[in-house]
Amino acid sequence: MNRTRSRTFAVDQACAAAVEPARAAAEDIARPGEVGEHLGFEAEGERVVTHYFACLDRAYRGWRWAVTVARASRARNVTVSETVLLPGGEALLPPAWVPWSERLLPGDLGVGDLLPTSDDDDRLAPGYTATGDEDSDQQMIFEYGLGRARVLSPIGRDRAVHRWHAGDSGPHTPLAHAAPAQCSTCGFYWPLAGALRLGFGVCANEYAPDDGKVVAADHGCGAHSEAAVVAPGVEQAVPILDDLGYDLMEEGAPAAGSVEEERAEPLGHS
């Protein structure tokens, strides 16, 4: 088992004592009054020492000036090798740099922009690869120089399935939850070919919010071809009863228009 050991160097006394030459080198590149007190030194190699000075620039709080001095073998004079401004433990630093390929988001590509695809992109596979999978995106006839050089790989297909199913055209959206039925039963649903034919299709309804987009089979919207509008029911009018008025009636007297009143009328002679 190999172990890497950090080599320690003996501090060269002449280089360690060269504080003022190191300060003068820092003041040569700094603005007046920006080189502060001496913070110490560190041995970098044989007859090589780095001196540290506080940075008084308000824009670089927590930074420090680092001046490296060296002495040649059997030489008495110490020379300055390098002067830089380095961050300390409490220095304000920018965020770590992220490559453009990792910063790119969907929708960032504009007119005239080019998005090159790397040769080892795992979303793609050579177009002439024989995988034995009938559902893979292969070309029936491939000739070098003709057709597509690369096609969608199983990894690229699985990523697309996950992205589409979890997106705005999937089943887990408020639009799909409020739909009367799923897209798979809609007449405007155009299924995809290949391995995705059972799970995804294209919406062909110009009035639907997903027209021309890939939608999941279990997605849905209010523009379903079989959506029916239920006619509102007609409410029966409530009869109006007058419970405030009343009629005066005598006890034993026949009511007006009764049979007894008709019998009491004399019969006419013919």
DRENBA-884283 format. One record per atom (N, C-alpha, C): residue in three letters; x negated, y, z negated. Coordinates in steps of 0.1 Angstrom, whole numbers, plus 5000, padded with zeros to 4 digits. Atoms other than C-alpha are relative to their C-alpha. Example, Ala and Ser with C-alpha at 12.3 -4.5 7.8 and 13.67 -1.06 7.14 Angstrom:
2
ALA499149885000/ALA487749554922/ALA499150125000/SER500949895000/SER486349894929/SER500850114992/
***
This chain:
270
MET499249885000/MET500050005000/MET499150125000/ASN500849884998/ASN498550335012/ASN500750114992/ARG499549885007/ARG498950634990/ARG499250125004/THR500649884996/THR498250985001/THR499750094988/ARG500349935011/ARG496351174975/ARG499650155004/SER500349864997/SER496151554975/SER498650034995/ARG501449985004/ARG492551664974/ARG500050144993/THR500249875007/THR491651934949/THR498650055003/PHE501349944997/PHE488852174956/PHE499550094988/ALA500549925011/ALA486552344931/ALA500150155005/VAL499849864997/VAL487152724929/VAL498650065002/ASP501249934997/ASP484352914946/ASP500050144992/GLN500049895008/GLN483353184921/GLN499950135008/ALA500149874992/ALA482353444947/ALA501350035007/CYS498749974993/CYS485653404966/CYS501150044989/ALA499049975010/ALA487653414933/ALA499850144995/ALA500349865005/ALA485853744923/ALA500350115011/ALA499749904989/ALA486753914957/ALA501450055000/VAL498649955001/VAL489954064944/VAL500150145008/GLU499949874994/GLU489154424956/GLU499949995015/PRO500050024985/PRO488154314992/PRO501349955005/ALA498750064996/ALA491354114993/ALA501150115000/ARG499049895001/ARG493454414981/ARG499850105011/ALA500249904990/ALA491854645006/ALA500549945014/ALA499550064988/ALA492754395034/ALA501550015001/ALA498649995000/ALA496354395023/ALA500550145002/GLU499749864998/GLU496454775021/GLU499850055014/ASP500349964986/ASP495154795057/ASP501349975009/ILE498850034991/ILE498354635071/ILE501350044993/ALA498849965007/ALA500854745045/ALA500250155000/ARG499849865001/ARG502455085041/ARG499450054986/PRO500549955013/PRO501055315013/PRO500949974988/GLY499350025013/GLY502055204978/GLY500849875000/GLU499250125000/GLU503454864988/GLU499249884995/VAL500850115006/VAL500554644974/VAL500050024985/GLY499949995015/GLY501154584937/GLY498949934993/GLU501150065008/GLU499254404910/GLU499649865005/HIS500550134996/HIS497154094915/HIS500749894992/LEU499250105006/LEU499153784908/LEU499349874998/GLY500850125002/GLY496353524908/GLY499549965013/PHE500650064988/PHE494553304933/PHE500249855000/GLU499850144998/GLU494552954946/GLU498949955010/ALA501050064992/ALA491752734960/ALA500649935012/GLU499450064988/GLU492652634996/GLU499049895006/GLY501050094994/GLY489352445005/GLY498750034994/GLU501449975004/GLU485652445000/GLU499650155004/ARG500449864998/ARG484652814995/ARG501150085007/VAL498949934994/VAL488152925006/VAL501050024988/VAL499149965011/VAL490453114981/VAL501150095006/THR498949914997/THR493853284986/THR500450084988/HIS499549915011/HIS494653594965/HIS501450045003/TYR498649964998/TYR498253694959/TYR500250144993/PHE499749875005/PHE499454054953/PHE501550025001/ALA498649974999/ALA502954174945/ALA500350105011/CYS499549924989/CYS504954334973/CYS501050104994/LEU499149905006/LEU506554664962/LEU501050065010/ASP499049964991/ASP508554714993/ASP501449964996/ARG498750045005/ARG512254724983/ARG500749915009/ALA499450094991/ALA513254545014/ALA499549864999/TYR500650145001/TYR511054245005/TYR499849974985/ARG500150045014/ARG511854184969/ARG499849854998/GLY500350145002/GLY510353854956/GLY499049955010/TRP501150044991/TRP507753844984/TRP498750044994/ARG501349975005/ARG504053864979/ARG499050005012/TRP501149994990/TRP500953954999/TRP499049884997/ALA500950115001/ALA498653655005/ALA498850035009/VAL501249964993/VAL495053735015/VAL499049884997/THR501050115001/THR492653435022/THR498650055003/VAL501449964998/VAL488953495018/VAL499249875000/ALA500850124999/ALA486153255026/ALA498550045000/ARG501549975000/ARG482353225023/ARG499349885007/ALA500850114993/ALA480053035046/ALA499049934990/SER501050085008/SER477652775032/SER498750084999/ARG501349935003/ARG474652935015/ARG500150155003/ALA499949854998/ALA476053285023/ALA500550064987/ARG499649925012/ARG476553554997/ARG501250085002/ASN498949914998/ASN479053775014/ASN501349925003/VAL498750064999/VAL482753695013/VAL500850085011/THR499249944990/THR484953765044/THR501449974999/VAL498650025000/VAL488653805049/VAL500449925012/SER499550094989/SER490253525070/SER501450035005/GLU498649984996/GLU493953605070/GLU500750084989/THR499249925009/THR496453845055/THR501449995005/VAL498650024996/VAL500153765055/VAL500950034988/LEU499049975010/LEU503353845036/LEU500949874999/LEU499450135002/LEU504853525021/LEU501250014990/PRO498950005009/PRO508153465003/PRO499649934987/GLY500250065013/GLY508053384966/GLY501249924996/GLY498950085005/GLY510453174945/GLY501350075000/GLU498849935001/GLU513053444942/GLU500250095012/ALA499949914988/ALA512653594977/ALA501349975007/LEU498850024992/LEU515753654998/LEU499649965014/LEU500450064987/LEU515453435029/LEU501249985009/PRO498950024991/PRO517553395060/PRO500449855000/PRO499650144999/PRO519553075065/PRO499149925009/ALA500850094991/ALA517852775081/ALA500550015014/TRP499649994986/TRP517752795118/TRP500749875005/VAL499250124995/VAL520352565135/VAL499950015015/PRO500150004985/PRO519852465172/PRO501350045006/TRP498849954994/TRP522352605196/TRP501049885003/SER499150114997/SER523752255204/SER500849964988/GLU499250035012/GLU524852225167/GLU500850124996/ARG499249885004/ARG526252585165/ARG501250015010/LEU499049984990/LEU528352545196/LEU501449944995/LEU498650045004/LEU532152525190/LEU500949995012/PRO499150004989/PRO535052435212/PRO500650145004/GLY499549874995/GLY536052735233/GLY498950105001/ASP501149904999/ASP532652905232/ASP499550015014/LEU500450004987/LEU531952815268/LEU500850105009/GLY499349904993/GLY532753115290/GLY499749985015/VAL500250004986/VAL532753195327/VAL498550025003/GLY501449994997/GLY529353135342/GLY499049944991/ASP500950075010/ASP527952955311/ASP499849865005/LEU500450144997/LEU526152625316/LEU499749934987/LEU500250085012/LEU526252355290/LEU499349875004/PRO500750124995/PRO523552095299/PRO500249894990/THR499950125008/THR523951745286/THR498749925000/SER501350075001/SER520951555273/SER500149865006/ASP500050134994/ASP519851235289/ASP500349894991/ASP499750115010/ASP520351035257/ASP501350034993/ASP498749975006/ASP523851165250/ASP500849874999/ASP499350135002/ASP525650865234/ASP501450005004/ARG498749994995/ARG528950985247/ARG500149955015/LEU500050044986/LEU527950885282/LEU499249875002/ALA500850124996/ALA526650565299/ALA499850015015/PRO500350004986/PRO525150505333/PRO501249945008/GLY498850044992/GLY527850465360/GLY499949875006/TYR500150134994/TYR526450145373/TYR499849894989/THR500250105011/THR526249965339/THR501249905000/ALA499050115000/ALA528049635339/ALA500249954985/THR499750035014/THR529649595304/THR500949884998/GLY499050105002/GLY532249335311/GLY501350044994/ASP498749955007/ASP534949555295/ASP500850065011/GLU499149964989/GLU537849595319/GLU500550144998/ASP499549875004/ASP538949905300/ASP499050115000/SER501049905000/SER535650085302/SER500150085013/ASP500049904988/ASP535250385326/ASP498949975009/GLN501050044990/GLN533450215354/GLN500450045014/GLN499849984986/GLN533150275391/GLN500049875007/MET499950134993/MET534249985413/MET498849985009/ILE501150014990/ILE531550055439/ILE499150124997/PHE501049895003/PHE528350245430/PHE498849985010/GLU501150004992/GLU525650335454/GLU499150124995/TYR500949905006/TYR522550535443/TYR500150125009/GLY499849884993/GLY523050895452/GLY501550045003/LEU498649984998/LEU526850855454/LEU500749984987/GLY499250025011/GLY529550875429/GLY499550074987/ARG500449945013/ARG529150965392/ARG498849934995/ALA501250075006/ALA525750905377/ALA500349944986/ARG499750055014/ARG527250865342/ARG501550004998/VAL498650015003/VAL530650775329/VAL500250004985/LEU499749995014/LEU532350785295/LEU499649874993/SER500450125007/SER530850535270/SER501049974989/PRO499050035011/PRO532850355243/PRO499950094988/ILE500249905011/ILE531350595217/ILE500750135004/GLY499349884996/GLY532550895237/GLY501549985001/ARG498650035000/ARG535950735242/ARG500650004986/ASP499550015013/ASP536350665205/ASP500150144994/ARG500049865005/ARG535451025196/ARG501150085006/ALA498949924994/ALA537951165221/ALA501349954994/VAL498850055006/VAL540650935206/VAL500250064987/HIS499949945014/HIS539951055171/HIS500350155001/ARG499849864999/ARG539751415181/ARG501450045005/TRP498649974994/TRP543051415202/TRP501049964990/HIS499050055009/HIS544951215176/HIS500150094987/ALA500049925012/ALA543951445147/ALA500250155004/GLY499949864995/GLY544351765168/GLY501550055000/ASP498749944999/ASP547351985176/ASP501049925008/SER499150084991/SER548751735201/SER500149864994/GLY499850135006/GLY548751445176/GLY501349994992/PRO498850025007/PRO551451315153/PRO500150074987/HIS500049955013/HIS550451495122/HIS500150165000/THR499849864999/THR551651845131/THR501550044997/PRO498649965003/PRO554752045120/PRO500949995013/LEU499250014988/LEU555852045157/LEU500549865002/ALA499750144998/ALA555751665159/ALA501049954989/HIS499150045010/HIS557551625126/HIS501450055002/ALA498649944997/ALA560451845137/ALA500649955013/ALA499550044987/ALA560751675171/ALA501149894999/PRO498950105001/PRO563851465178/PRO499649865004/ALA500650134996/ALA561751185193/ALA498650015004/GLN501450004996/GLN558251085203/GLN499850025015/CYS500349984986/CYS556551165235/CYS500149875008/SER500050134992/SER556350795245/SER501449975006/THR498650024995/THR560150805251/THR500550115008/CYS499649884992/CYS560151135270/CYS499849975015/GLY500250014986/GLY560651145307/GLY498950085006/PHE501049914995/PHE558051415311/PHE498649954995/TYR501350055005/TYR555351195295/TYR499349915011/TRP500750074989/TRP552751075320/TRP498849924994/PRO501050075007/PRO550650795305/PRO498650005007/LEU501350014994/LEU546850785311/LEU499749865005/ALA500450134995/ALA545150505329/ALA498949944991/GLY501150065007/GLY542550265315/GLY500349964985/ALA499950045014/ALA541950195278/ALA500950094992/LEU499249915008/LEU543950495266/LEU501450015005/ARG498749994995/ARG547150425285/ARG501149974990/LEU499050035010/LEU548950295254/LEU500150114990/GLY500049915011/GLY548050575231/GLY500150155004/PHE500049864996/PHE547850895252/PHE500650025014/GLY499549964987/GLY549351075282/GLY500050155001/VAL500049854997/VAL549851415298/VAL501450055000/CYS498649945000/CYS552851635292/CYS500250075013/ALA499749934987/ALA554451745325/ALA501350084999/ASN498849915001/ASN557251965311/ASN499550144999/GLU500549864999/GLU556652325321/GLU500550084988/TYR499449925011/TYR558752445292/TYR499549954986/ALA500550065013/ALA556952235265/ALA498750084996/PRO501249935004/PRO554152395245/PRO498749935003/ASP501250084996/ASP551752115255/ASP500049965015/ASP500050034986/ASP552352125292/ASP498650005006/GLY501350014994/GLY549352005311/GLY498949954991/LYS500950055009/LYS547651875280/LYS500149864996/VAL500050145004/VAL546751535267/VAL500750004986/VAL499250015012/VAL549251435240/VAL500049864995/ALA499950135005/ALA549451135217/ALA501449945003/ALA498750064997/ALA552250885224/ALA501050034988/ASP499249985011/ASP553550945189/ASP500150154996/HIS499849865001/HIS553451325193/HIS501550035004/GLY498749974996/GLY556651515200/GLY500350154999/CYS499649865001/CYS558351855205/CYS501550015003/GLY498649984997/GLY561752005210/GLY500449995014/ALA499750014985/ALA561551985248/ALA500149865005/HIS499950144996/HIS562051605248/HIS501149995010/SER499050014989/SER563951495279/SER501349954996/GLU498750065005/GLU566651315259/GLU500550084988/ALA499549935012/ALA567151585233/ALA501450055003/ALA498549974998/ALA570951645229/ALA500350114989/VAL499549905009/VAL572551945214/VAL501449964995/VAL498750045006/VAL575351845190/VAL500950124999/ALA499149895000/ALA578452065195/ALA500550024985/PRO499549975014/PRO579552235163/PRO501449964998/GLY498750045003/GLY582652085147/GLY501050124998/VAL499049905002/VAL585952285146/VAL500649984987/GLU499450015014/GLU587152355111/GLU501550035001/GLN498549985001/GLN590852325104/GLN500350124991/ALA499749885007/ALA592452645093/ALA500849964987/VAL499450035013/VAL593552635056/VAL501450075000/PRO498749935000/PRO597352695053/PRO500150114990/ILE499949895009/ILE598353015037/ILE501349994992/LEU498850025009/LEU600852975008/LEU500250134993/ASP499749885007/ASP602653274994/ASP500549964986/ASP499650045014/ASP602753214957/ASP500450124992/LEU499749885007/LEU603653574948/LEU501550035002/GLY498649974998/GLY607153614964/GLY500949894995/TYR499150095004/TYR610353434954/TYR501450035005/ASP498649984996/ASP614153394963/ASP500949984988/LEU499050015011/LEU617153454939/LEU501049905004/MET499050114998/MET619453154937/MET500949994988/GLU499050015011/GLU622753124917/GLU500249854997/GLU499850145004/GLU623352804897/GLU501349955006/GLY498850064994/GLY625852584915/GLY500450055013/ALA499649944987/ALA626152804946/ALA499249935011/PRO500750074989/PRO625252634978/PRO499050105007/ALA501049924994/ALA622252764995/ALA500450045014/ALA499649954987/ALA622552965027/ALA499649905010/GLY500350104990/GLY622852735057/GLY500149864996/SER499950145005/SER623652425036/SER501249935006/VAL498850074994/VAL626152155046/VAL501250044993/GLU498849965007/GLU628552255019/GLU500650135005/GLU499649874994/GLU628752605034/GLU500749985013/GLU499450024987/GLU629552475068/GLU501349934999/ARG498750065002/ARG632352255055/ARG501150094995/ALA499049915005/ALA634052545038/ALA500550105010/GLU499549914990/GLU634552735070/GLU501249945006/PRO498750054994/PRO638152705085/PRO499749965014/LEU500150054986/LEU638452505117/LEU500950095009/GLY499249924990/GLY639652705147/GLY501049925007/HIS499050074992/HIS642752615167/HIS499750015014/SER500250004986/SER642452515202/SER501150055008/
***
